[in-house]
Amino acid sequence: MHAASFIRRREIIFEHELLEKAALPLIVVHEVFHFVWVRLSNAARASFTALLAEEFRSNARGELGESAAVKKQMACGTLTRDYVCESFCDSAAWLYAPEAKRGRTALARRWRDRRAAWFAATFSHSLRC
């Protein structure tokens, strides 16, 4: 673990060593989106969950980040709340962190495109990156 978000305390803690790592922007965006997740409407969270359910039904392999990949593996084929949240945050980091798209992703392009479209539709009025 390189960072942790404490929603109720409105605090994010980063390991000191991250200041010198290229992954810092990716991790910062991921952690910030934990705060976005809790502020989403129930409908938006349900919509993202449905997107992931479609991936599960289609046996999509891989994820867009390490934390979601670990949670997905631990979930053993079920959509746990932890997995859905981590997948949301890793998807946001992949989309909005400056260097994220240059890294390798383990999720097929069609699923990446669907997630990108979901974020574009959900945040079209509020995010300008």
FENMO-V810011 format. One record per backbone hydrogen bond with DSSP energy under -1.0 kcal/mol. CO is the residue of the C=O (numbers start at 1). NH is the residue of the N-H. Records with the same first field share a line. If there is no record, write none. Layout:
# FENMO-V810011
CO = NH  NH
This chain:
# FENMO-V810011
2 = 15
4 = 13
6 = 11
7 = 10
11 = 6
13 = 4
15 = 18
16 = 19
17 = 20
18 = 21
21 = 24
23 = 27
24 = 28
25 = 29
26 = 30
27 = 31
28 = 32
29 = 33
31 = 34
32 = 35  36
33 = 37
34 = 38
41 = 45
42 = 46
43 = 47
44 = 48
45 = 49
46 = 50
47 = 51
48 = 52
49 = 53
50 = 54
51 = 55
52 = 56
53 = 57
54 = 58
55 = 60
56 = 59
63 = 106
65 = 69
66 = 70
67 = 71
68 = 72
69 = 73
70 = 74
71 = 75
78 = 80
80 = 84
81 = 85
82 = 86
83 = 87
84 = 88
85 = 89
86 = 90
87 = 91
88 = 92
89 = 93
90 = 94
91 = 95
92 = 96
93 = 97
99 = 102
100 = 103
108 = 112
109 = 113
110 = 114
111 = 115
112 = 116
113 = 117
114 = 118
115 = 119
116 = 120
117 = 121
118 = 122
119 = 123
123 = 126  127
